Each structure stands twice: as structure tokens, then as C-alpha cells.
Amino acid sequence: MKKTSYIIVLIVVTIAVSCQKETQPLSDSADEAAKQNAIVAAGKWRVTYFVESGKEMTSDFSTYHFKFENDGSAAVESTGIGVLYFGMWNLVKAKHNQAYTSNYHTVETISNKMLIALPGNFHMDEISGNWEITRLIDSEMWLRSETSSNAKEIHLVIIK
């Protein structure tokens, strides 16, 4: 029994460590934070993947291009129509406390968040929110949002 418990713990720890390699967090240094802001503001982004509660919705966003400016403003264009919506964005670090009832302790975690506010239509409501950054490189941004009733994931690529 103990041997099985140790194997299960080892598997869980291995998976957790492997998943953490995917995340590229905002650094505590001002230089790194400026670089990450510059990546987000480097050009126009398009959605290549959007899933909400297990339902693929990528095609709903196929005509939209998102532009995040250095000053924190955001604009959304639609192919052939032009600018449709304006809003705001920000990158932040967020602390979370998770209570574990099985052994009565609390774990504090820090995650990197992208806050997006884009009023407009239903699709902009889907994009607006408090997103955890799971990947941020020069040409790609992955975001995830989870609430008690809903889980969303979005992947964007830069189109410059």
C-alpha cells in the first residue's frame, strides 16, 4: 500500500514539474516585465484556438484581430470592416491561496495574469476577463481562465 502511494506521489510530482516547463512567467525584474509587455504590444494577434467548457469555438473568432498597445489600450478589428471595439489590457502577477481540506493547510501560489476588458458583443465578453498566461513568446500567447462553472483556453499568434 505504501509503495503504491509513493508511486502515485512520484507521478503527480513529475506531471506538475513537466507542466511548469511550459509556463514562462513574468519576471520580477523591470527589464523582463518590459520585454513581456513589448511582446504583447508587438503587433496584431489572431485566435488559433478557443475552447470553452470543452466546446471548440475557434471559428467564432476567425475574423477578429486583436491589437494591444503599450499604453494599455486595446482594439479589435474585423476582417474587411475595420476597428469595432476598444478596451484595455494589463499584465500582472496574482497571488492565490488554495486551501486543502484533506490535510488542513493552505498553499500560496503566484501566477502571471493578463487582464482584458473589451466591451462589445458576445465574443468580446468571452475574451474579457482575468486570464492566466501559460505561454508567452515572440509569436505566440496562450491564456487560460477557470471559474467554478467554466473553463476557457485561448491561443493567439502574432500576425504583425
N, C-alpha and C positions, 0 to 999 in steps of 0.2 A: 504493500500500500504506500509506504513512504517513498519507495523507488518510483512509483507511478507519479506521485505528487511532485517529486524533483524533476522528472522528465517534463511534466506539464509546465512547471515554472520556467524551466530552461527554454522550452518552445515559445512561451509568451514573451520572455525577455528578448529572445532572438528576433522575433517578429517586431517587437517595439523598437529595437535598435535599428533594424533594417528600414522600417518606415521613417525613422528620423533622418536618414541619409537623404531622403527626397526633399525635405524641407530646407530652405535657405533663408534663415531668419534675418530680420533687420538687426544690424549690429548696434551695439551701444555707442559706437564712435560716430561723431558727426559726419565724418567723411563717408562712411559706409551708408548711413541714412540718406545722405545727399545723392549717392550713387543709385540707391534703390528708388528714390523719388525720380531721378533722371530717367531710369529705365521705364517707369510707368508713364512719364510725360514725353517719351521719345517719339511718339507718332500715334497713328490711329490703330485701334485694336478691333479685331473681329472675333466673334464667338465661333469656336470649332467644336464645342461640346457643351451641352447644358442638360442636366438631369435633375428632376425634382421628384422626390419620393419614389425613385426607381423608374420614373417615366421620362423617356428621351424627348427633349423639346428643342433640340438644336436648330431645326428648320424654322422655328418661330422667330429666331434671331438672325437669320441669314442675310437680311437686307440692312442690318444696323452696323454702323461703325462708331466706336467709342473713342473720344479724344479727352485725355486727362491732362490738364495744363499744370505748369509749375506752380501757379498761384492757388491751386486747389479747386479751380473751377473745372467743370466737365461739360462736354457737349456730345450729343448723339445725332448722327446723320443717318439718313436712309438713302440707299442707292437710288439715284435719279430724282430725289426730292430735295435734298439739302438738309440743313440743320433743323431738327424737330424739337429737341428737348435740351434744356440746360439744367445743370445741377452742381454738386460739389463732391469732392473726394478727399481722403486723408489716409496716410499710413500711420499706424500707432502700435505700440506694444500694449498688451492687455494681460492682466493677472486674473487667474481663475482659481477658485478654491473648490475642490471636489471632495465631498465627504464620503467616506466608505463606511457603511453601517456594519459590515461583517466584522471589522476589527476596530471600529470606533476611532478612526483617525482622519485627518484632513491633509490633502496634498495640494500645495500651491504650484500652479504651472503658469508659465508666461508664454504667450503666443503672439505672433505678428498678425495684425488685422489691417484690412482695408475697409474703410467706411465709405459707402457710396450712397448718395442721396440724389436720385433722378426722378423728379415728379413728371408725370405724363400719362402714359397709358398702362395697361395691364403688364406689358412686357417690361416697362421701366420699373414698375413695382416689384417685379421678380428680381431685377438686378439690384435694386436698392436694398441696403442692409449692411450688416456687420459681418464681413467675410474673413475667415482665416486664410492667410496666404500659405499655400502648401508648396508652391514653386514660383520663383521669380528669377528669370534670366533675361538676357538682352532681347529675345524674340518671343518669349512665352511667359504666361502668367496663369497659374491655377489657383482657384479660390473655392472654399468650401464653407457652407453655413449649415448649422444644425440647431434645431429647436426641438422641444419635446414632441412636436407633432409633424415636423417636416425636416427633410434633409435635402440640400441642394449642392450641386457642384458645377462649376463653370470653368472652361479652359478658353483662353484667349490667345491669339497670336498677333504679332505686330505686322501691319501692312505698310507702315511708314508713309 
